[in-house]
Amino acid sequence: MKTTYKKIGILVGALMFGLSINLVNAQKISQQSSNVKIDGTSTLHKWDMTSTQSTFSGDVKGNKIEDVKFVLKATSLKSKDSSLDKNAYKALNTDKYPDIVFTTSSLPTSGSATVQGNMTISNVTKNISIPVNVTKSGNSYNIKGSTKLKMTTFGIKPPSVMMGTIKSGDEININFNISTK
């Protein structure tokens, strides 16, 4: 019986040592700067909205950035036209759902990859794929990517004005550039 307890104790000790090594090697990273641009079309003209206000966090473990979370305040997206902004916020229902969130289990620490993750917009979450390119410089990372989405996929009715005579297209393009420290 004592031998069994010794074996269990050794096993628990080895597991704790392994966990502590992983914790020591983990590097928490957060955003230093970001630039997000969303562009689309309408029956009248092309449009775009940009934001430099978001949060990013993750844990670097080996050659991966794990537990990635990116949050963008929807009302931080601005265009050159305040009425476009107002219509976009209304379509996104920002009064009830102020954040656009993307989470993924991991990103590479360098190179190109297509990552799977969950995007939540207006309280609708969908699993999506996003091609990214990650560049490492010391303990900092630059993450760039671009993806196309349809607003209706997230239950968003594309905005329209003038009794529907000017309508936004359903497809949008999202470009992002995030620097971490």
C-alpha positions in Angstrom: 0.0 0.0 0.0 2.9 2.4 0.9 4.4 1.7 -2.6 1.2 2.7 -4.3 1.1 6.0 -2.3 4.7 6.6 -3.2 4.0 6.0 -6.9 1.0 8.3 -6.8 3.1 11.0 -5.0 5.8 10.7 -7.6 3.3 11.0 -10.4 1.6 14.0 -8.8 5.0 15.6 -8.2 6.0 15.0 -11.9 2.7 16.5 -13.1 3.2 19.6 -10.9 6.8 20.0 -12.1 5.6 19.8 -15.7 2.8 22.4 -15.1 5.2 24.7 -13.4 7.7 24.5 -16.3 4.9 25.4 -18.7 3.8 28.3 -16.5 7.4 29.6 -16.3 7.8 29.4 -20.1 4.4 31.1 -20.8 4.6 34.8 -21.8 1.4 36.9 -21.4 1.1 39.3 -24.3 -1.3 42.2 -24.8 -1.9 44.8 -27.5 0.4 47.7 -28.0 -1.4 49.1 -31.0 -4.0 48.0 -33.5 -5.6 49.2 -36.7 -8.9 47.6 -37.9 -10.5 48.6 -41.2 -13.9 47.4 -42.4 -15.0 48.2 -45.9 -18.0 47.4 -48.0 -20.1 48.6 -50.9 -23.5 50.2 -51.3 -25.8 51.0 -54.2 -24.3 54.5 -54.1 -20.6 54.1 -53.3 -17.9 52.2 -51.5 -17.5 52.9 -47.8 -15.1 52.1 -45.0 -14.8 52.4 -41.2 -11.6 52.2 -39.1 -10.7 51.8 -35.5 -7.5 51.9 -33.5 -9.2 51.0 -30.2 -9.3 47.4 -29.3 -7.9 44.9 -26.9 -5.9 41.7 -27.6 -4.5 39.2 -25.2 -2.9 35.8 -25.4 -0.3 33.5 -23.8 2.9 32.5 -25.7 3.7 28.9 -25.1 6.4 27.4 -27.3 5.6 28.2 -30.9 2.0 29.2 -30.3 0.1 32.1 -28.9 -2.8 30.4 -27.0 -6.0 31.6 -25.5 -6.3 34.5 -27.9 -9.0 37.1 -27.4 -9.6 40.2 -29.5 -12.3 42.7 -28.5 -13.3 45.7 -30.6 -15.8 48.3 -29.3 -18.2 48.6 -32.3 -18.7 52.3 -31.7 -15.0 52.9 -32.0 -15.4 52.2 -35.8 -15.6 55.5 -37.5 -16.1 56.6 -41.1 -15.9 60.1 -42.7 -19.7 60.3 -42.5 -21.4 60.4 -39.1 -24.8 59.3 -40.6 -23.1 56.2 -41.9 -21.7 55.5 -38.5 -25.1 56.0 -36.9 -26.7 53.5 -39.3 -23.9 51.0 -38.8 -24.3 51.2 -35.0 -28.0 50.8 -35.3 -27.6 47.7 -37.5 -25.0 46.3 -35.1 -27.4 46.9 -32.2 -24.5 48.5 -30.2 -26.8 49.7 -27.4 -27.3 46.0 -26.4 -24.1 44.4 -27.8 -21.3 46.9 -27.8 -18.4 44.5 -28.5 -17.2 42.5 -31.5 -15.2 39.6 -30.2 -12.9 37.0 -31.8 -11.4 34.1 -29.9 -9.2 31.3 -31.0 -7.3 28.6 -29.1 -4.1 29.4 -30.8 -2.1 31.4 -33.4 1.5 30.6 -34.6 4.2 32.8 -33.2 5.6 33.3 -36.7 4.6 32.6 -40.3 1.3 32.3 -42.1 -1.6 30.2 -41.1 -5.4 30.0 -41.4 -6.8 30.0 -37.9 -10.2 28.8 -36.8 -12.0 30.8 -34.1 -15.3 32.2 -32.9 -16.5 35.6 -34.0 -19.3 37.2 -32.1 -21.2 40.2 -33.6 -24.5 41.4 -32.2 -24.7 38.4 -29.8 -24.4 35.9 -32.7 -21.4 33.6 -32.6 -20.0 31.8 -35.7 -17.0 29.7 -36.2 -14.9 31.3 -39.0 -11.4 30.9 -40.6 -9.1 33.8 -40.9 -5.8 33.8 -42.8 -3.1 35.5 -40.6 0.6 36.4 -40.9 2.5 36.6 -37.7 6.0 38.2 -37.4 8.0 37.9 -34.2 10.5 40.6 -33.1 12.1 39.9 -29.7 9.2 39.5 -27.3 6.7 41.4 -29.6 4.5 40.0 -32.3 2.8 41.7 -35.3 -0.4 40.0 -36.4 -1.9 40.9 -39.8 -4.9 39.4 -41.5 -7.9 39.9 -43.7 -11.2 38.1 -44.1 -14.6 38.6 -45.8 -17.9 38.1 -44.0 -21.5 38.5 -44.8 -23.5 40.6 -42.4 -26.5 38.4 -42.7 -24.4 35.4 -41.4 -24.5 37.2 -38.0 -28.2 38.2 -38.3 -27.4 41.8 -39.3 -29.6 43.4 -41.8 -27.4 45.5 -44.1 -28.2 49.1 -43.5 -30.2 51.2 -45.9 -31.3 54.8 -46.1 -33.8 56.9 -48.0 -36.5 54.4 -47.7 -34.3 51.6 -49.0 -33.1 53.3 -52.2 -29.5 53.2 -50.9 -28.5 49.8 -49.5 -25.3 48.5 -48.2 -24.0 45.3 -49.7 -24.1 42.2 -47.5 -20.4 41.4 -47.8 -17.7 43.2 -45.8 -14.0 42.9 -45.8 -12.1 43.1 -42.4 -8.4 44.0 -42.4 -6.5 44.1 -39.1 -2.9 44.8 -38.0 -2.2 44.2 -34.3 1.2 44.8 -32.5 1.7 43.2 -29.1 4.2 43.5 -26.3 
